[in-house]
Amino acid sequence: MGDKHVAVLMGGFSSERPVSLSSGTACAEALEGEGFKVTRLDVDRDISARLADLKPDVVFNALHGPFGEDGTIQGILEYLGIPYTHSGILASALAMDKSRAKTVAAASGIPVAESLVTSRFAIKNVHPLKPPYVVKPVKEGSSFGVVIVQEDQSHPPQVISSPEWRYGDEVLVERYVHGRELTCGVMGDTVLGVTEIVPLGHSFYDYDAKYVKGGSKHVIPAEISPIIYQKVQELALRAHQAIGCRGVSRSDFRFDDRFSDEGELIWLEINTQPGMTPTSLVPEMAAHAGYSFGEFLRWMVGDASCLR
């Protein structure tokens, strides 16, 4: 595969542009180290014409957020007939819509938290659920727009209905699940290790905890009982298959073990385009499974296809 021409898509115009540039740069450098011919493409509105002219053998999709992760770029690549990494049109669109992904997950026997979808303006004056609860955009990533409403808050968060809000008018309101943050990657049909994410100096795993150096600690393998560890892996694979994901995905969970060792394990969402820097969660999981970063990316290029 070393003679393949790989176009790495990065940047774009979503809120997650900086993260995508970081992922794309790391992937391009690693793929070059593996002997591939690599072209870096900062995605804009004429990406279809640029790809048609370039005619790469494979597209490595390092985009994050809307357009790159919601089925849109996947549709363009299907039309152009260029094999690409990660999930296809339907799985990408479904996973990006947190509410609909939860519906599919629940129908597959995966435990999810009680939730509702509503207009952000409808919750301006009245709590939509009994606190504590979480409000999040239906179609965003990297914890953009996530607001936790604490038990003692008498009023819904005003930022949701303010003019500064830029994450769409539809929001998901979800019961807050206490406990630990767990995540698990899937690579094809292989389940990777379970990581516990411990935010440092942050109330939850927000954008800064994800991407600012020292914002969080990753513990792999997670220090949980073997039964819960295996259950997380089983549910991550079940979600990957139920949503119809291909390539690599990552499922996020909350585990409330305050009252018992078995506790409450809740699936939050699935990410079809996980961060791809050498220190991101899924490459760490791959390293724990024995893959170097370059070997991991080489597997993804080999897995690329259309009709995903």
C-alpha positions in Angstrom: 0.0 0.0 0.0 3.0 2.3 0.4 2.7 3.6 -3.2 -0.9 4.8 -2.6 -1.7 8.5 -2.9 -3.6 9.5 0.2 -5.5 12.8 0.4 -5.9 13.9 4.1 -9.0 16.0 4.6 -8.7 18.4 7.5 -9.7 21.8 8.8 -13.1 22.6 7.2 -15.5 25.1 8.6 -17.2 23.6 11.7 -16.6 24.6 15.3 -14.1 21.7 15.5 -11.8 23.2 12.8 -8.7 23.6 15.1 -9.1 20.0 16.4 -9.3 18.7 12.8 -6.2 20.6 11.7 -4.4 19.0 14.6 -5.6 15.5 13.7 -5.0 16.0 10.0 -1.5 17.2 10.5 -0.5 14.3 12.8 -2.1 11.8 10.4 -0.4 13.3 7.3 3.0 13.2 8.9 2.6 9.6 10.2 1.3 8.4 6.8 4.3 10.0 5.1 6.4 8.1 7.6 4.8 4.9 6.4 5.8 5.6 2.8 2.5 6.9 1.4 2.3 9.9 -1.0 0.3 12.4 1.0 -1.6 15.5 0.0 -3.0 17.7 2.7 -6.3 19.4 1.9 -7.8 22.1 4.0 -11.4 21.6 3.1 -13.5 24.5 1.7 -16.7 24.6 -0.4 -14.9 23.6 -3.6 -13.5 20.3 -2.2 -15.4 18.2 -4.7 -13.7 19.9 -7.7 -10.3 19.7 -6.0 -10.7 16.0 -5.3 -11.9 15.4 -8.8 -8.7 17.1 -10.2 -6.4 15.4 -7.7 -7.8 11.8 -8.1 -6.2 10.3 -5.0 -6.3 6.6 -4.4 -7.7 7.0 -0.9 -9.2 9.8 1.2 -8.2 9.9 4.9 -11.0 11.8 6.5 -9.6 13.8 9.5 -12.5 16.2 9.5 -14.6 16.7 12.7 -18.1 18.1 13.2 -20.8 19.0 10.7 -20.0 18.5 7.0 -17.1 16.2 7.7 -18.7 13.8 10.1 -22.5 14.0 9.3 -22.6 12.2 6.0 -22.1 15.2 3.8 -18.5 14.7 2.7 -19.1 11.0 2.7 -21.8 11.6 0.0 -19.4 13.6 -2.1 -16.8 10.9 -1.9 -19.3 8.2 -2.8 -20.3 10.4 -5.9 -16.7 10.8 -6.9 -16.0 7.1 -6.3 -13.0 7.7 -4.0 -12.5 5.1 -1.2 -12.5 6.8 2.2 -11.8 6.0 5.9 -14.3 5.8 8.8 -18.1 5.4 8.5 -20.3 5.9 5.5 -23.2 8.2 4.8 -26.0 6.7 6.9 -23.9 5.8 10.0 -22.2 9.2 10.0 -25.5 11.1 9.8 -27.1 8.9 12.4 -24.3 9.1 14.9 -24.1 12.8 14.5 -27.7 13.1 15.6 -27.4 12.3 19.3 -31.1 11.8 19.8 -31.7 9.4 16.9 -28.5 7.5 17.7 -29.8 7.0 21.2 -33.1 5.6 19.8 -31.2 3.1 17.8 -28.9 2.2 20.7 -31.8 1.7 23.1 -33.6 -0.5 20.6 -30.4 -2.7 20.6 -30.5 -3.1 24.3 -27.9 -0.5 25.2 -28.7 1.5 28.3 -29.2 5.2 27.8 -30.3 8.1 30.0 -33.8 9.5 29.9 -33.9 12.5 27.5 -36.0 14.7 25.3 -35.4 16.9 22.3 -36.8 20.5 22.4 -36.4 24.0 21.1 -33.8 26.0 23.0 -36.3 28.7 23.4 -38.9 26.4 25.1 -36.6 25.9 28.1 -36.0 29.6 28.7 -38.2 29.9 31.8 -39.0 26.3 32.9 -36.8 23.3 33.7 -37.5 20.7 31.0 -36.4 17.9 33.5 -35.9 17.8 37.2 -32.3 19.0 37.9 -29.6 17.8 37.6 -29.7 17.5 33.8 -27.5 18.2 30.8 -28.3 20.3 27.8 -26.3 19.7 24.6 -26.7 20.5 20.9 -28.2 17.7 19.0 -25.6 17.8 16.3 -22.2 18.9 17.6 -19.0 17.3 19.0 -16.1 18.1 21.3 -18.5 19.1 24.0 -19.3 22.4 22.3 -22.5 23.9 23.8 -22.8 21.3 26.7 -24.3 22.8 29.8 -24.7 20.9 33.1 -27.7 22.2 35.2 -27.0 21.4 38.9 -29.5 20.2 41.4 -29.7 23.5 43.2 -30.2 25.7 40.1 -33.6 27.4 40.3 -33.6 28.5 36.7 -32.7 27.0 33.3 -29.3 28.2 31.9 -29.9 31.5 30.1 -27.0 31.0 27.7 -29.1 28.4 25.8 -31.7 30.9 24.7 -29.3 33.9 24.3 -28.2 35.4 20.9 -24.7 34.2 21.6 -25.8 30.5 21.2 -24.5 29.2 17.8 -25.2 25.5 17.9 -28.7 25.3 16.4 -32.2 25.8 17.8 -32.8 22.1 18.7 -31.2 20.8 21.9 -31.1 17.4 23.7 -32.0 17.5 27.4 -30.7 14.5 29.2 -30.8 13.2 32.8 -27.4 13.9 34.4 -25.6 10.7 35.2 -23.2 10.9 38.1 -19.9 9.0 38.1 -16.9 8.2 36.0 -16.2 8.9 32.4 -15.4 5.8 30.4 -14.7 5.4 26.7 -14.0 2.5 24.4 -12.8 2.3 20.8 -13.7 -0.2 18.1 -11.4 -1.0 15.2 -13.3 -2.9 12.5 -14.8 -5.9 14.4 -12.1 -5.6 17.2 -12.9 -4.0 20.5 -10.0 -1.9 21.9 -9.3 -1.2 25.6 -11.4 0.8 28.0 -10.1 4.2 29.1 -11.2 6.2 32.1 -11.0 10.0 31.5 -10.3 12.0 34.6 -10.7 15.8 34.1 -8.1 17.9 35.9 -9.4 21.3 37.1 -12.6 20.9 35.1 -16.1 20.0 36.3 -16.6 17.6 33.3 -14.8 16.5 30.2 -15.3 19.8 28.3 -13.4 21.2 25.3 -10.5 22.4 27.4 -10.3 19.2 29.3 -10.1 17.4 25.9 -7.6 19.5 24.1 -5.6 21.7 26.5 -2.4 20.1 27.8 -2.9 18.9 31.3 -6.7 19.2 31.1 -7.3 15.5 31.8 -5.7 12.2 32.6 -6.3 9.0 30.6 -6.2 5.8 32.5 -5.9 2.7 30.3 -6.8 0.1 31.1 -9.5 1.7 33.3 -9.4 0.6 36.9 -12.8 -1.0 37.1 -14.0 -4.5 37.7 -13.4 -7.1 34.9 -17.2 -7.5 34.7 -17.8 -3.8 34.0 -14.7 -3.6 31.7 -16.1 -6.4 29.6 -19.6 -4.9 29.6 -18.3 -1.5 28.3 -16.5 -3.4 25.5 -19.6 -5.4 24.6 -21.8 -2.3 24.5 -19.2 -0.3 22.4 -19.2 -3.1 19.8 -22.9 -3.4 19.9 -23.3 0.4 19.3 -20.8 0.3 16.5 -22.7 -2.5 14.7 -26.2 -1.1 15.5 -25.4 2.4 14.1 -23.7 0.7 11.1 -20.2 2.2 11.7 -17.1 1.1 9.7 -13.4 1.6 10.4 -12.9 3.2 13.8 -15.4 4.5 16.2 -15.5 5.4 19.9 -18.3 5.1 22.4 -18.6 7.2 25.5 -20.1 6.1 28.8 -20.9 7.2 32.4 -20.4 4.8 35.2 -22.0 5.6 38.5 -20.4 3.3 41.2 -21.2 5.4 44.2 -23.5 2.9 45.8 -22.3 -0.5 44.4 -19.5 -2.0 42.5 -21.9 -2.9 39.6 -23.3 0.5 39.6 -25.2 2.1 36.7 -23.5 2.1 33.2 -25.0 4.5 30.7 -24.0 4.9 27.0 -23.8 8.5 26.0 -22.9 8.7 22.3 -20.7 7.3 19.5 -18.1 9.2 17.7 -17.4 8.1 14.1 -14.5 10.5 13.6 -12.5 10.3 16.9 -9.5 12.6 17.4 -6.4 11.3 15.6 -3.4 13.0 17.2 -0.8 10.6 18.7 -2.1 11.5 22.2 -5.8 11.3 21.4 -7.9 8.6 23.1 -8.3 6.1 20.2 -4.6 6.1 19.1 -3.8 5.5 22.8 -6.1 2.5 22.8 -4.5 1.2 19.6 -1.1 1.6 21.2 -2.3 -0.3 24.2 -3.3 -3.1 21.7 0.2 -3.1 20.2 -0.2 -0.8 17.2 2.2 2.1 16.6 0.4 5.3 15.4 1.7 4.6 11.8 0.6 1.0 11.9 -2.8 2.1 13.1 -3.3 4.6 10.3 -2.0 2.1 7.7 -4.7 -0.3 8.9 -7.3 2.5 8.4 -6.0 3.3 4.8 -6.2 -0.4 4.0 -9.8 -0.5 5.4 -11.0 2.4 3.2 -13.7 1.8 0.7 -16.9 3.3 -0.9 -20.4 1.9 -0.1 -19.6 2.0 3.6 
